[in-house]
Amino acid sequence: MLDWNTYRGQIVAGVGRLAKLTPDTIKGYAQLTQAGSKTEHLDAKTRELIALAVAVTLRCDGCIAVHTAEARKQGASHGELAEALGVAIGVNAGAALVYSTRTMAAFDAASEA
């Protein structure tokens, strides 16, 4: 099993190294991630739970490591996390269903060629 706290530190250190080589890239990324919070339509906890659902969908361990710590800091509960992850599971299953119909259509189209 992954040591999430160590991994999170490695991610932060790696981003720091990258920032020294290409500071504008990291500044742009930071500006992008902070842009949504400026509207204040969603609170920080909700944004972190959304980030975790997206991280699961994208299978990004680095995002999971960083956003779980932030979600916990913002007061997210196990129940809230489970509900957000349930949404990710539902979307992934739904996406697989939709793309299955596309695959069937492509398969049918291949027989017409």
Disulfide bonds with the S-S distance in Angstrom:
none
